[in-house]
């Protein structure tokens, strides 16, 4: 197992202890870790395995199956482009392609400055406002490729006001 810092081991151990008496604690443990750290690298999965007795392969399977979980740190702003049927039919893929082009990253990647991560979402339940995009929880409706530069600029400006990347 890779070396985790002492405070991280302590905090993860506390999270595991908090949920250890639940009937099926793994999802709650992983969600709490994801919320706290923003991602769940292999060394954390190994520690959770050690503390719970759940095999690393099972933990890894859960982390890689659910899109909420991430193996790598995400950007300060997570852009999710819906590619559900309604969004796709109304141009969601073109919107995604424009984000990829302007940010210079692919789905699942983070910009070098740490500001943006890009996700393709299967359905966000916003079919009536398709195509829809979320940026760290804020929903943008009826997106088209011409609106993408303004969305990116909005968050670059916000980051500059707040003092940069994570």
Backbone as a chain_set.jsonl record, in Angstrom:
{"seq": "XXXXXXXXXXXXXXXXXXXXXXXXXXXXXXXXXXXXXXXXXXXXXXXXXXXXXXXXXXXXXXXXXXXXXXXXXXXXXXXXXXXXXXXXXXXXXXXXXXXXXXXXXXXXXXXXXXXXXXXXXXXXXXXXXXXXXXXXXXXXXXXXXXXXXXXXXXXXXXXXXXXXXX", "coords": {"N": [[0.842, -1.19, 0.0], [0.518, 2.189, -0.833], [1.952, 5.092, 0.75], [-0.01, 6.891, 2.884], [-0.677, 10.106, 4.266], [-0.55, 10.717, 7.778], [-2.73, 12.189, 8.962], [-4.679, 11.811, 7.028], [-5.067, 9.042, 7.077], [-6.092, 8.813, 9.644], [-8.479, 10.32, 9.394], [-9.875, 8.877, 7.395], [-10.119, 6.438, 8.69], [-11.827, 7.228, 10.753], [-14.111, 7.818, 9.243], [-14.75, 5.248, 8.242], [-15.263, 3.953, 10.682], [-17.549, 5.341, 11.467], [-19.533, 4.277, 9.847], [-19.427, 1.546, 10.17], [-21.249, -0.198, 11.429], [-23.41, -0.333, 9.812], [-25.649, -2.091, 7.616], [-24.864, -2.449, 4.911], [-22.151, -0.976, 4.394], [-20.314, 0.057, 2.479], [-20.93, 1.836, 0.251], [-21.702, 4.158, 1.641], [-19.365, 4.763, 3.034], [-17.545, 5.186, 0.908], [-18.814, 7.321, -0.391], [-18.655, 9.32, 1.574], [-15.87, 9.629, 1.736], [-15.298, 10.437, -0.906], [-16.687, 12.87, -0.919], [-15.242, 14.272, 0.994], [-12.544, 14.3, 0.031], [-12.659, 14.492, -2.743], [-11.903, 12.588, -4.557], [-11.041, 9.049, -4.965], [-8.347, 7.469, -4.603], [-6.249, 4.565, -5.369], [-4.64, 3.881, -3.106], [-6.211, 4.725, -0.994], [-8.427, 3.111, -1.317], [-7.218, 0.693, -0.72], [-6.672, 1.055, 2.007], [-9.299, 1.274, 3.017], [-10.149, -1.292, 2.434], [-8.453, -2.766, 4.127], [-9.421, -1.873, 6.6], [-12.088, -2.662, 6.581], [-12.295, -5.246, 5.643], [-13.321, -5.809, 3.215], [-12.708, -6.914, -0.042], [-10.17, -5.376, -2.098], [-10.612, -5.484, -4.836], [-13.406, -5.558, -5.031], [-14.074, -3.074, -3.935], [-12.775, -1.374, -5.767], [-14.262, -2.044, -8.022], [-16.765, -0.924, -7.389], [-16.071, 1.797, -7.181], [-15.257, 2.355, -9.809], [-17.534, 1.754, -11.241], [-19.692, 3.478, -10.568], [-20.459, 6.719, -11.626], [-20.254, 8.927, -9.985], [-18.097, 8.589, -8.331], [-14.528, 9.045, -8.356], [-11.283, 8.27, -9.566], [-9.249, 10.011, -9.812], [-8.198, 13.368, -8.979], [-10.677, 15.879, -9.357], [-11.46, 18.811, -11.323], [-11.778, 22.234, -10.194], [-14.193, 23.184, -11.123], [-16.706, 21.186, -12.271], [-17.776, 20.124, -15.277], [-20.63, 18.884, -16.666], [-21.973, 17.32, -19.372], [-25.027, 16.563, -20.664], [-25.92, 13.601, -22.264], [-28.15, 12.161, -22.627], [-31.062, 10.78, -24.279], [-32.899, 12.918, -25.211], [-31.257, 15.204, -24.944], [-29.077, 14.477, -26.513], [-30.24, 14.175, -29.078], [-30.938, 16.803, -29.525], [-28.543, 18.076, -29.877], [-26.53, 17.675, -27.944], [-24.084, 16.262, -28.161], [-22.608, 17.873, -29.876], [-22.267, 20.106, -28.275], [-20.74, 18.993, -26.208], [-18.463, 18.316, -27.725], [-17.541, 20.883, -28.356], [-16.837, 21.906, -25.812], [-14.739, 20.106, -25.28], [-12.952, 20.802, -27.317], [-12.38, 23.573, -26.744], [-11.397, 23.482, -24.118], [-9.367, 21.695, -24.337], [-9.291, 19.085, -23.454], [-10.401, 15.689, -22.831], [-13.352, 13.716, -22.194], [-13.623, 12.883, -18.807], [-11.217, 13.918, -18.095], [-9.042, 16.472, -16.674], [-8.352, 19.933, -16.812], [-5.054, 21.346, -17.238], [-4.61, 23.51, -15.537], [-6.19, 22.893, -13.424], [-8.756, 23.832, -13.19], [-11.065, 22.91, -14.635], [-13.027, 19.963, -15.069], [-14.287, 17.431, -17.208], [-17.272, 15.792, -17.891], [-19.334, 13.295, -19.38], [-22.696, 12.881, -19.214], [-25.348, 10.571, -18.654], [-28.145, 10.987, -18.292], [-29.796, 13.722, -16.947], [-32.262, 14.326, -16.167], [-33.442, 16.563, -17.271], [-34.924, 16.907, -19.579], [-36.81, 18.576, -20.801], [-35.522, 20.942, -21.159], [-33.508, 20.543, -22.902], [-30.59, 20.758, -25.031], [-28.903, 20.009, -21.995], [-26.543, 21.26, -19.617], [-24.424, 20.885, -16.827], [-22.635, 22.751, -14.421], [-20.72, 22.26, -11.847], [-23.088, 21.762, -10.401], [-24.823, 23.847, -11.144], [-27.329, 24.401, -13.529], [-27.408, 24.681, -17.02], [-29.484, 25.584, -19.585], [-30.871, 24.549, -22.768], [-28.505, 24.52, -24.317], [-26.039, 25.332, -26.774], [-23.347, 24.961, -29.129], [-22.365, 27.579, -29.544], [-22.706, 28.904, -27.156], [-20.922, 27.886, -25.383], [-18.241, 29.084, -25.089], [-18.852, 31.365, -23.495], [-19.76, 30.228, -21.101], [-17.445, 28.94, -20.184], [-15.798, 31.191, -19.885], [-17.205, 32.544, -17.865], [-16.669, 30.945, -15.603], [-13.885, 30.965, -15.532], [-13.46, 33.663, -14.996], [-14.715, 33.801, -12.495], [-13.053, 32.104, -11.019], [-10.701, 33.594, -11.135], [-11.431, 35.794, -9.586], [-11.758, 34.511, -7.158], [-9.266, 33.609, -6.678], [-7.927, 31.625, -8.221], [-7.109, 28.177, -9.193], [-7.856, 25.022, -7.599]], "CA": [[0.0, 0.0, 0.0], [1.243, 3.465, -0.869], [1.961, 5.785, 2.042], [-0.924, 8.009, 3.093], [-0.296, 10.944, 5.395], [-1.175, 10.314, 9.028], [-4.037, 12.801, 9.179], [-5.617, 11.192, 6.087], [-5.376, 7.709, 7.614], [-6.969, 9.034, 10.798], [-9.786, 10.776, 8.931], [-10.526, 7.765, 6.697], [-10.479, 5.479, 9.735], [-13.025, 7.772, 11.414], [-15.244, 7.636, 8.322], [-15.086, 3.824, 8.255], [-15.866, 3.674, 11.996], [-18.875, 5.959, 11.492], [-20.496, 3.467, 9.097], [-19.103, 0.123, 10.277], [-22.377, -1.002, 11.893], [-24.465, -0.348, 8.798], [-25.774, -3.393, 6.966], [-24.002, -2.403, 3.724], [-21.494, 0.313, 4.62], [-19.32, 0.478, 1.49], [-21.335, 3.03, -0.499], [-21.676, 5.309, 2.539], [-17.956, 5.056, 3.294], [-16.943, 5.771, -0.296], [-19.412, 8.636, -0.631], [-18.08, 10.26, 2.547], [-14.48, 9.879, 1.333], [-15.362, 11.233, -2.137], [-17.11, 14.214, -0.532], [-14.159, 14.901, 1.757], [-11.298, 14.455, -0.709], [-12.913, 14.752, -4.154], [-11.571, 11.402, -5.345], [-10.719, 7.877, -4.155], [-7.231, 6.773, -5.244], [-6.043, 3.17, -4.997], [-4.113, 3.726, -1.751], [-7.344, 4.896, -0.081], [-9.206, 1.878, -1.448], [-6.493, -0.346, 0.023], [-6.894, 1.303, 3.434], [-10.685, 0.905, 3.301], [-10.157, -2.756, 2.416], [-7.791, -3.191, 5.363], [-10.267, -1.539, 7.751], [-13.423, -3.279, 6.504], [-12.241, -6.643, 5.223], [-13.881, -5.913, 1.869], [-11.583, -6.999, -0.987], [-9.868, -4.195, -2.905], [-11.247, -5.655, -6.153], [-14.81, -5.179, -4.89], [-14.1, -1.619, -3.737], [-12.413, -0.794, -7.058], [-15.41, -2.252, -8.895], [-17.783, 0.074, -7.044], [-15.539, 3.129, -7.515], [-15.216, 2.541, -11.26], [-18.87, 1.566, -11.817], [-20.532, 4.653, -10.357], [-19.795, 7.91, -12.17], [-20.041, 9.912, -8.915], [-16.774, 8.367, -7.767], [-13.426, 9.33, -9.261], [-9.96, 7.782, -9.168], [-8.321, 11.135, -9.926], [-8.797, 14.632, -8.531], [-11.451, 16.611, -10.361], [-11.205, 20.241, -11.358], [-12.576, 23.083, -9.316], [-15.52, 23.221, -11.734], [-16.981, 19.961, -13.018], [-18.744, 20.351, -16.347], [-21.306, 17.664, -17.081], [-22.808, 17.517, -20.555], [-25.989, 15.472, -20.746], [-26.032, 12.929, -23.55], [-29.366, 11.36, -22.651], [-31.694, 10.809, -25.6], [-33.391, 14.247, -25.597], [-30.118, 16.117, -25.085], [-28.274, 14.035, -27.654], [-30.98, 14.497, -30.299], [-30.969, 18.255, -29.712], [-27.205, 18.615, -30.091], [-25.645, 17.526, -26.789], [-22.744, 15.833, -28.563], [-21.922, 19.048, -30.437], [-21.896, 20.923, -27.115], [-19.61, 18.294, -25.587], [-17.303, 18.475, -28.604], [-17.051, 22.265, -28.238], [-16.122, 21.977, -24.533], [-13.484, 19.37, -25.454], [-12.081, 21.619, -28.175], [-11.939, 24.809, -26.091], [-10.655, 23.174, -22.894], [-8.207, 20.865, -24.681], [-9.334, 17.84, -22.682], [-11.432, 14.739, -23.208], [-14.227, 13.311, -21.101], [-12.904, 12.223, -17.722], [-9.943, 14.58, -17.852], [-9.027, 17.763, -15.988], [-7.423, 20.879, -17.441], [-3.77, 21.455, -16.547], [-4.683, 24.506, -14.467], [-7.019, 22.365, -12.338], [-10.051, 24.521, -13.097], [-12.209, 22.22, -15.217], [-13.1, 18.552, -15.433], [-15.37, 17.257, -18.169], [-17.975, 14.516, -17.809], [-20.497, 13.051, -20.225], [-23.72, 12.32, -18.34], [-26.333, 9.801, -19.412], [-29.419, 11.714, -18.227], [-29.879, 14.488, -15.706], [-33.675, 14.586, -15.908], [-33.772, 17.917, -17.711], [-35.256, 16.707, -20.988], [-37.601, 19.692, -21.337], [-34.636, 22.086, -21.424], [-32.384, 19.949, -23.631], [-29.565, 20.021, -24.294], [-28.569, 20.588, -20.697], [-25.169, 21.159, -19.121], [-24.268, 21.318, -15.442], [-21.291, 23.135, -14.006], [-20.705, 22.189, -10.384], [-24.448, 21.796, -9.878], [-25.654, 24.852, -11.819], [-27.811, 23.862, -14.796], [-27.523, 25.567, -18.175], [-30.488, 24.984, -20.453], [-30.881, 24.802, -24.214], [-27.128, 24.854, -24.716], [-25.551, 25.032, -28.115], [-21.897, 25.213, -29.146], [-22.011, 29.007, -29.509], [-22.791, 29.375, -25.769], [-19.861, 27.255, -24.595], [-17.184, 30.012, -24.67], [-19.323, 32.243, -22.416], [-19.803, 29.433, -19.862], [-16.054, 28.78, -19.749], [-15.334, 32.509, -19.431], [-17.86, 32.824, -16.58], [-15.974, 30.245, -14.519], [-12.502, 31.467, -15.464], [-13.563, 34.943, -14.291], [-15.036, 33.492, -11.095], [-11.826, 31.569, -10.407], [-9.756, 34.713, -10.978], [-11.897, 36.566, -8.427], [-11.572, 33.7, -5.954], [-7.845, 33.329, -6.459], [-7.33, 30.554, -9.021], [-7.511, 26.764, -9.138], [-7.961, 24.39, -6.272]], "C": [[0.882, 1.245, 0.0], [1.076, 4.176, 0.468], [0.998, 6.971, 2.044], [-0.43, 8.818, 4.278], [-1.129, 10.553, 6.619], [-2.557, 10.897, 9.258], [-5.092, 12.211, 8.249], [-6.029, 9.81, 6.579], [-6.353, 7.846, 8.777], [-8.383, 9.408, 10.345], [-10.556, 9.648, 8.22], [-10.95, 6.697, 7.692], [-11.732, 5.942, 10.477], [-14.264, 7.608, 10.542], [-15.694, 6.179, 8.333], [-15.784, 3.463, 9.568], [-17.302, 4.195, 12.081], [-19.932, 5.048, 10.858], [-20.341, 1.966, 9.3], [-20.278, -0.754, 10.709], [-23.566, -1.0, 10.94], [-24.484, -1.717, 8.131], [-24.877, -3.49, 5.726], [-23.283, -1.053, 3.721], [-20.667, 0.869, 3.458], [-19.71, 1.754, 0.752], [-21.271, 4.277, 0.385], [-20.244, 5.738, 2.841], [-17.335, 5.759, 2.09], [-17.511, 7.15, -0.6], [-18.835, 9.687, 0.311], [-16.635, 10.615, 2.178], [-14.446, 10.754, 0.078], [-15.727, 12.68, -1.812], [-15.974, 14.967, 0.154], [-12.947, 15.233, 0.894], [-11.48, 14.756, -2.199], [-12.562, 13.604, -5.082], [-11.146, 10.28, -4.402], [-9.602, 7.091, -4.846], [-7.047, 5.36, -4.683], [-5.548, 3.012, -3.561], [-5.218, 3.915, -0.694], [-8.227, 3.654, -0.129], [-8.55, 0.738, -0.665], [-6.688, -0.181, 1.527], [-8.315, 0.912, 3.83], [-10.816, -0.619, 3.339], [-9.588, -3.322, 3.71], [-8.709, -3.007, 6.578], [-11.601, -2.269, 7.763], [-13.394, -4.767, 6.208], [-12.871, -6.867, 3.856], [-12.717, -5.948, 0.878], [-11.417, -5.733, -1.822], [-10.561, -4.292, -4.264], [-12.719, -5.241, -6.106], [-14.946, -3.657, -4.74], [-13.802, -0.912, -5.056], [-13.576, -0.91, -8.043], [-16.508, -1.234, -8.647], [-17.322, 1.471, -7.475], [-15.564, 3.373, -9.023], [-16.582, 2.38, -11.917], [-19.712, 2.832, -11.728], [-19.803, 5.923, -10.776], [-19.562, 8.993, -11.118], [-18.623, 9.804, -8.356], [-15.698, 8.624, -8.821], [-12.127, 8.789, -8.691], [-8.929, 8.901, -9.156], [-8.99, 12.403, -9.417], [-9.55, 15.301, -9.682], [-11.096, 18.088, -10.279], [-12.096, 20.985, -10.379], [-14.016, 23.148, -9.801], [-15.688, 21.969, -12.587], [-18.11, 20.244, -14.0], [-19.317, 18.997, -16.748], [-22.225, 17.971, -18.257], [-23.723, 16.31, -20.678], [-26.022, 14.928, -22.168], [-27.186, 11.933, -23.538], [-30.061, 11.58, -23.979], [-32.126, 12.209, -26.031], [-32.236, 15.21, -25.833], [-29.281, 15.75, -26.307], [-28.931, 14.45, -28.966], [-30.966, 15.998, -30.584], [-29.579, 18.886, -29.747], [-26.239, 18.51, -28.93], [-24.222, 17.131, -27.156], [-21.947, 16.995, -29.136], [-21.451, 19.982, -29.323], [-20.687, 20.305, -26.424], [-18.344, 18.477, -26.426], [-16.702, 19.875, -28.499], [-16.3, 22.455, -26.918], [-14.769, 21.28, -24.662], [-12.477, 20.198, -26.242], [-11.516, 22.819, -27.417], [-11.113, 24.557, -24.83], [-9.41, 22.334, -23.173], [-8.138, 19.582, -23.88], [-10.438, 16.947, -23.236], [-12.301, 14.447, -21.988], [-13.403, 12.551, -20.063], [-11.574, 12.871, -17.383], [-10.146, 15.93, -17.17], [-8.012, 18.662, -16.684], [-6.152, 20.999, -16.594], [-3.796, 22.453, -15.402], [-5.572, 24.075, -13.303], [-8.386, 23.013, -12.23], [-11.229, 23.672, -13.548], [-11.978, 20.73, -15.366], [-14.315, 18.419, -16.326], [-15.947, 15.858, -18.06], [-19.092, 14.476, -18.838], [-21.502, 12.323, -19.347], [-24.777, 11.617, -19.178], [-27.715, 10.441, -19.391], [-29.454, 12.448, -16.903], [-31.319, 14.872, -15.392], [-34.114, 15.976, -16.31], [-34.172, 17.912, -19.185], [-36.0, 17.892, -21.59], [-36.739, 20.913, -21.654], [-33.383, 21.654, -22.194], [-31.889, 20.863, -24.746], [-29.134, 20.779, -23.032], [-27.113, 20.308, -20.328], [-25.202, 21.575, -17.659], [-22.818, 21.724, -15.223], [-21.347, 23.244, -12.498], [-22.104, 22.407, -9.794], [-25.369, 22.821, -10.521], [-26.039, 24.319, -13.197], [-27.928, 24.968, -15.846], [-28.451, 24.881, -19.169], [-30.328, 25.405, -21.905], [-29.503, 25.262, -24.719], [-26.917, 24.569, -26.192], [-24.082, 25.437, -28.137], [-21.516, 26.685, -29.066], [-22.033, 29.578, -28.09], [-21.637, 28.876, -24.901], [-18.759, 28.243, -24.187], [-17.598, 30.922, -23.506], [-19.373, 31.504, -21.083], [-18.385, 29.274, -19.32], [-15.522, 30.099, -19.19], [-15.927, 32.852, -18.064], [-17.086, 32.189, -15.422], [-14.499, 30.616, -14.433], [-12.484, 32.795, -14.7], [-13.833, 34.729, -12.802], [-13.791, 32.982, -10.368], [-10.801, 32.676, -10.168], [-10.137, 35.569, -9.778], [-11.606, 35.83, -7.118], [-10.103, 33.342, -5.701], [-7.297, 32.103, -7.139], [-7.894, 29.181, -8.784], [-7.504, 26.276, -7.705], [-6.687, 24.497, -5.482]], "O": [[1.861, 1.333, 0.741], [0.151, 3.879, 1.224], [1.177, 7.932, 1.295], [0.174, 8.266, 5.198], [-2.272, 10.114, 6.493], [-3.463, 10.19, 9.699], [-6.262, 12.114, 8.62], [-7.203, 9.447, 6.508], [-7.319, 7.09, 8.881], [-9.365, 8.871, 10.857], [-11.759, 9.492, 8.431], [-12.024, 6.111, 7.553], [-12.601, 5.129, 10.792], [-15.344, 7.296, 11.045], [-16.89, 5.902, 8.425], [-16.785, 2.747, 9.563], [-18.163, 3.564, 12.693], [-21.088, 5.046, 11.281], [-21.052, 1.187, 8.667], [-20.302, -1.942, 10.385], [-24.604, -1.596, 11.23], [-23.47, -2.413, 8.085], [-24.209, -4.503, 5.521], [-23.759, -0.096, 3.11], [-20.349, 2.058, 3.46], [-18.893, 2.668, 0.639], [-20.835, 5.335, -0.068], [-19.945, 6.931, 2.896], [-16.682, 6.793, 2.23], [-16.779, 8.047, -1.019], [-18.56, 10.813, -0.103], [-16.228, 11.771, 2.297], [-13.663, 11.701, 0.002], [-15.142, 13.61, -2.368], [-15.775, 16.158, -0.084], [-12.383, 16.321, 1.008], [-10.547, 15.227, -2.849], [-12.887, 13.642, -6.269], [-10.918, 10.502, -3.213], [-9.877, 6.151, -5.592], [-7.62, 5.011, -3.651], [-5.99, 2.101, -2.861], [-5.152, 3.32, 0.382], [-8.719, 3.198, 0.903], [-9.229, -0.072, -0.034], [-6.851, -1.169, 2.244], [-8.515, 0.284, 4.869], [-11.521, -1.162, 4.19], [-10.159, -4.232, 4.311], [-8.769, -3.86, 7.463], [-12.187, -2.478, 8.825], [-14.36, -5.476, 6.49], [-12.944, -8.004, 3.389], [-11.828, -5.099, 0.948], [-12.399, -5.097, -2.204], [-11.046, -3.287, -4.783], [-13.218, -4.635, -7.053], [-15.823, -3.039, -5.344], [-14.493, 0.038, -5.424], [-13.843, 0.018, -8.807], [-17.116, -0.732, -9.593], [-18.092, 2.231, -8.062], [-15.861, 4.483, -9.464], [-16.77, 2.83, -13.047], [-20.369, 3.216, -12.696], [-18.679, 6.178, -10.345], [-18.75, 9.891, -11.338], [-18.025, 10.804, -7.958], [-15.926, 8.445, -10.017], [-11.897, 8.841, -7.483], [-7.86, 8.761, -8.563], [-10.217, 12.503, -9.422], [-9.105, 15.283, -10.829], [-10.511, 18.551, -9.3], [-13.04, 20.429, -9.818], [-14.949, 23.164, -8.998], [-14.91, 21.724, -13.51], [-19.236, 20.556, -13.613], [-18.581, 18.082, -17.12], [-23.142, 18.785, -18.145], [-23.259, 15.174, -20.782], [-26.134, 15.676, -23.139], [-27.212, 10.986, -24.323], [-29.686, 12.48, -24.731], [-31.753, 12.65, -27.118], [-32.238, 15.952, -26.815], [-28.833, 16.627, -27.046], [-28.279, 15.001, -29.853], [-30.979, 16.416, -31.741], [-29.455, 20.107, -29.656], [-25.215, 19.193, -28.926], [-23.265, 17.603, -26.544], [-20.742, 17.093, -28.907], [-20.376, 20.574, -29.411], [-19.726, 21.001, -26.095], [-17.275, 18.762, -25.886], [-15.482, 20.03, -28.547], [-15.246, 23.09, -26.894], [-13.757, 21.809, -24.201], [-11.303, 20.283, -25.881], [-10.309, 23.057, -27.445], [-10.222, 25.344, -24.51], [-8.503, 22.268, -22.343], [-7.054, 19.046, -23.649], [-11.293, 17.39, -24.004], [-11.999, 14.891, -20.88], [-12.592, 11.689, -20.404], [-10.878, 12.417, -16.475], [-11.257, 16.454, -17.098], [-6.944, 18.207, -17.095], [-6.179, 20.78, -15.383], [-3.093, 22.277, -14.408], [-5.698, 24.796, -12.312], [-9.106, 22.765, -11.264], [-12.287, 23.703, -12.918], [-10.891, 20.284, -15.735], [-15.263, 19.197, -16.219], [-15.222, 14.865, -18.126], [-19.718, 15.494, -19.131], [-21.196, 11.265, -18.796], [-25.063, 12.039, -20.299], [-28.396, 10.43, -20.416], [-29.175, 11.865, -15.855], [-31.576, 15.645, -14.469], [-35.066, 16.513, -15.743], [-33.799, 18.808, -19.942], [-35.836, 18.182, -22.775], [-37.191, 21.822, -22.35], [-32.344, 22.312, -22.141], [-32.653, 21.633, -25.327], [-29.022, 22.005, -23.018], [-26.543, 19.275, -20.677], [-25.92, 22.504, -17.289], [-21.897, 21.117, -15.77], [-21.929, 24.173, -11.939], [-22.275, 23.14, -8.819], [-26.589, 22.674, -10.447], [-25.184, 23.843, -13.944], [-28.474, 26.041, -15.587], [-28.227, 23.732, -19.547], [-29.749, 26.443, -22.227], [-29.376, 26.25, -25.442], [-27.541, 23.679, -26.771], [-23.625, 26.174, -27.263], [-20.44, 27.009, -28.563], [-21.44, 30.629, -27.844], [-21.41, 29.393, -23.808], [-18.369, 28.242, -23.019], [-16.784, 31.215, -22.631], [-19.062, 32.085, -20.044], [-18.153, 29.455, -18.124], [-14.872, 30.118, -18.145], [-15.231, 33.39, -17.203], [-16.875, 32.822, -14.388], [-13.923, 30.579, -13.346], [-11.61, 33.028, -13.865], [-13.243, 35.4, -11.954], [-13.514, 33.385, -9.238], [-10.121, 32.699, -9.142], [-9.267, 36.021, -9.034], [-11.257, 36.441, -6.108], [-9.753, 32.833, -4.636], [-6.285, 31.567, -6.689], [-8.993, 29.019, -8.254], [-7.197, 27.001, -6.759], [-6.62, 24.015, -4.351]]}, "num_chains": 1, "name": "protein.A"}
